[in-house]
Amino acid sequence: MSNLNVQLVAADRKVWEGEAKALYARTVEGELGILPDHTPLLSVLAESAEVRIDPVNGSRQVVTVGGGFISVDHNTVTVVSDVIDASGLSA
């Protein structure tokens, strides 16, 4: 089974990058779940949305974003936001 290559990018830096089994985020259209081999998409994230990442190794990672967008293409998921609260990320 494939994995997702996930990147969390803030306006001034890359916040987190790694392989994941799944990613969940709230968009303006509703809750979105991304698994490997998901169809390509581009969606707008809700304001103060929580993004949850289930990494291949380790426990769930959680960040809060201040809007932005999510892009999925060929098992690469990119989350871009001006504001990312990464206090929920573990080392």
Secondary structure, 3 states (H helix, E strand, C coil): CCCEEEEEEECCCEEEEEEEEEEEEEECCEEEEECCCCCCEEEEECCCEEEEEEECCCCCEEEEECCCEEEEECCEEEEEECCEECCCCCC
